[in-house]
Amino acid sequence: MGKITFLGTGTSQGIPMIGCSCKVCTSSDPKDNRLRTSALVEHNGFRILIDCGPDFRQQMLRENISDLDAVILTHQHKDHTGGLDDIRAFNYFRKEAFPIYAEEIVQESLKMEYYYAFSEYKYPGVPDYILHTIDEKPFTITKKLPDNSTSTLEITPIRVFHYRLPILGFRIGNMAYITDGSRIPEEELAKLKGVELFIINTVRHEKHISHFSLPEALEIIRKVGAPRNFLTHMSHQLGRHEELCAILPEKVKPAYDGLTLEF
């Protein structure tokens, strides 16, 4: 048994968007307030963060999260990596470097963005990371338990394309999480067979160059065939939460910040 908490379900600009006075950005419904997309997955005794965007600190404080076992990154864009400086709070309390799992291309981006964390002579107090390289093959996260034994969690990456950029989605147990995709190769869909909870991004009703439109996301959902499906990484162009609920198929719902689901 596991659970996922949606820490953020918005696009790179979030909702409300700066300077926008549309009906979504001015909505009084808290479900229409969306921080940048991120999720906390708790499974088999592990607490794993998928993506660490600019709202990371706010999300940790809101959900009262005091520690994590690892961060896994879908890709290198700022709305998914911009909060990694605040990992240093976990460094301080754990007294050790913090594990981050990412592809090589993502790691190279982190070394430029957070160059001060990778310099030979580090300034006191900068974040300290241990980078673990992943690709399309299943990988294992290991942690030491209080009795000095170890526990492991296996994660299956799903290759997704964000326009031309290869990125990763993740399957953990019978839950799969995909964000920022605009195409999933047919052979990768096979990795989603049997999932009971499927989460996928959609940015608007109309076609978009680098994200699934709502019709495209619904078609992927149909192919996967999971009994429960939720949408994330949504922009204000999709309409208000209650409006979206009214038009979606029975087995599909829009996620919202703070929502927790068991799987």
C-alpha positions in Angstrom: 0.0 0.0 0.0 1.2 3.5 -0.9 0.0 7.0 -1.3 0.8 10.1 -3.4 0.3 13.7 -2.3 0.1 16.3 -5.0 2.3 19.2 -3.7 1.7 21.2 -6.9 -0.5 20.7 -10.0 0.2 23.9 -12.0 2.3 24.7 -15.0 5.6 26.6 -14.9 3.8 29.9 -14.1 1.4 28.4 -11.6 -2.2 29.6 -10.9 -2.8 32.5 -10.3 -0.5 33.6 -13.0 1.2 37.0 -12.4 -0.8 39.8 -14.0 -3.8 37.6 -15.0 -7.3 38.5 -14.1 -9.1 35.6 -15.8 -11.9 33.7 -14.0 -9.4 30.9 -13.0 -6.7 33.1 -11.7 -9.2 35.2 -9.7 -11.2 32.2 -8.5 -12.1 31.9 -4.8 -12.0 28.1 -4.9 -8.7 26.9 -3.3 -8.6 24.0 -5.8 -7.9 26.6 -8.5 -4.7 27.7 -6.7 -1.9 25.6 -8.2 1.8 25.7 -7.3 4.4 24.3 -9.7 4.0 20.6 -10.3 5.6 18.2 -7.8 4.5 15.1 -5.9 5.4 13.2 -2.7 5.2 9.4 -3.0 5.1 7.2 0.2 5.6 3.5 -0.5 7.1 0.6 1.4 8.5 2.9 4.1 10.1 5.3 1.6 9.2 9.0 1.1 10.2 10.0 -2.4 9.8 13.5 -4.0 9.1 13.6 -7.7 10.6 17.0 -8.9 11.7 19.9 -6.8 10.4 23.1 -8.2 10.6 26.8 -7.1 7.7 26.2 -4.6 9.5 23.4 -2.8 10.0 25.2 0.5 6.4 26.3 0.6 5.2 22.8 -0.2 7.3 21.2 2.5 6.1 23.6 5.1 2.4 23.3 4.1 2.5 19.5 4.3 4.7 19.5 7.4 7.3 17.3 5.7 10.5 17.2 7.8 12.5 14.6 5.8 12.7 12.7 2.5 14.6 9.7 1.4 15.4 10.9 -2.1 14.4 13.2 -4.9 13.8 11.8 -8.4 13.8 14.3 -11.3 11.7 14.0 -14.5 13.8 16.6 -16.4 15.9 19.7 -16.0 13.5 22.6 -16.5 13.5 25.2 -13.8 9.9 24.6 -12.7 11.0 21.1 -11.8 14.5 21.8 -10.3 14.3 25.4 -9.0 13.9 24.4 -5.3 16.9 22.2 -4.9 18.9 24.9 -3.0 16.5 24.3 -0.1 17.6 20.7 0.2 20.3 22.2 2.5 17.7 22.2 5.3 17.7 18.4 5.1 21.6 18.4 4.9 21.6 20.3 8.2 19.4 18.0 10.1 20.7 14.7 8.5 24.4 15.7 8.6 24.9 14.1 5.2 24.6 14.6 1.5 21.2 14.2 0.0 20.5 11.6 -2.8 19.1 12.9 -6.1 18.3 10.5 -9.0 18.4 11.9 -12.5 19.6 11.3 -16.0 23.0 12.5 -17.0 21.7 15.4 -19.1 19.7 16.6 -16.0 22.8 16.3 -13.8 24.8 18.5 -16.2 22.1 21.1 -15.9 22.2 21.0 -12.1 26.0 21.4 -12.1 25.6 24.6 -14.0 22.5 25.9 -12.1 23.9 25.0 -8.7 27.6 25.4 -9.6 28.4 26.5 -6.0 27.2 23.1 -4.7 29.7 21.3 -6.9 32.8 23.5 -6.6 36.0 22.1 -5.2 36.0 24.6 -2.3 32.4 24.9 -1.1 31.1 27.9 0.7 29.8 26.8 4.2 26.2 26.0 4.2 25.6 25.3 0.5 23.5 22.3 -0.4 25.2 18.9 -0.6 24.0 16.3 -3.1 24.8 12.7 -4.0 23.9 12.3 -7.7 22.7 8.9 -8.9 22.5 8.3 -12.6 19.3 6.7 -14.0 17.9 6.0 -17.5 15.0 4.0 -18.9 16.0 0.9 -17.0 14.4 0.1 -13.6 16.5 1.3 -10.6 16.5 0.8 -6.9 16.7 3.3 -4.0 18.2 1.9 -0.8 18.2 3.3 2.7 19.6 2.1 6.0 17.1 1.3 8.8 17.5 2.0 12.5 18.6 -1.6 13.1 21.4 -1.2 10.4 19.6 -3.4 7.9 18.6 -1.9 4.6 15.4 -1.5 2.7 14.9 -1.1 -1.1 12.4 0.5 -3.4 12.3 -0.4 -7.1 11.2 2.3 -9.6 10.5 1.8 -13.3 11.2 4.9 -15.5 8.9 5.6 -18.5 10.5 7.3 -21.5 8.4 10.3 -22.4 9.1 13.2 -24.8 8.5 16.9 -23.9 8.5 18.1 -27.5 12.0 17.0 -28.6 13.4 16.7 -25.1 13.6 13.1 -23.7 12.3 13.1 -20.1 11.1 10.4 -17.6 7.9 9.4 -16.0 7.9 6.9 -13.2 6.0 3.8 -12.1 6.1 2.9 -8.4 4.1 -0.1 -7.5 0.7 0.1 -9.2 0.9 3.9 -9.6 2.4 5.7 -12.6 3.2 9.4 -12.8 3.9 11.3 -16.0 4.2 15.1 -16.3 5.3 17.5 -19.1 4.8 14.9 -21.8 3.7 15.4 -25.3 4.4 11.9 -26.6 4.9 8.5 -25.2 6.4 5.8 -27.5 4.2 2.8 -27.9 6.8 0.5 -26.5 6.9 2.5 -23.3 3.1 2.2 -22.8 3.7 -1.5 -22.2 5.4 -0.5 -18.9 2.1 0.9 -17.7 0.2 -2.3 -18.1 -1.8 -3.1 -14.9 -1.4 0.3 -13.2 -4.4 1.1 -11.0 -3.6 4.8 -10.5 -2.4 6.8 -13.5 -1.4 10.4 -13.4 -0.7 12.4 -16.6 -0.2 16.0 -17.6 -2.5 18.2 -19.6 -2.1 21.9 -20.2 -5.1 23.1 -22.2 -7.9 21.9 -24.4 -6.1 22.9 -27.7 -3.0 21.2 -29.1 0.3 22.3 -27.5 3.8 21.9 -28.8 5.3 20.3 -25.7 2.4 19.2 -23.5 -0.5 16.9 -23.9 -3.8 18.7 -24.8 -6.8 17.4 -22.9 -8.0 15.2 -25.8 -4.5 13.7 -26.1 -4.2 13.0 -22.4 -7.6 11.3 -22.5 -6.5 9.1 -25.4 -3.4 8.0 -23.4 -5.6 7.3 -20.5 -7.8 5.1 -22.7 -4.8 3.2 -23.9 -3.4 2.6 -20.4 -6.8 1.5 -19.1 -6.3 2.3 -15.4 -9.4 2.3 -13.2 -8.4 5.6 -11.6 -6.9 8.5 -13.5 -5.9 12.1 -12.5 -4.7 15.1 -14.4 -1.8 17.4 -13.3 0.4 20.2 -14.7 -2.7 22.2 -15.6 -2.9 25.8 -16.8 -5.6 28.4 -16.4 -6.6 27.7 -20.0 -8.3 24.5 -18.9 -10.9 26.4 -16.9 -11.9 26.2 -13.2 -11.6 23.0 -11.2 -15.4 22.5 -10.9 -15.9 23.1 -14.7 -13.3 20.5 -15.5 -14.9 18.0 -13.2 -18.2 18.4 -15.1 -16.8 17.5 -18.5 -14.4 14.7 -17.7 -15.2 11.0 -18.1 -16.2 9.1 -15.0 -12.8 7.5 -14.3 -10.8 10.8 -14.9 -10.5 13.7 -12.4 -8.4 16.8 -12.1 -5.9 16.6 -9.2 -5.4 19.7 -7.0 -2.8 20.8 -4.5 -2.9 18.9 -1.3 -4.8 16.0 -2.7 -3.7 12.6 -1.3 -4.5 9.3 -3.0 -3.8 5.7 -1.9 -2.6 3.1 -4.3 
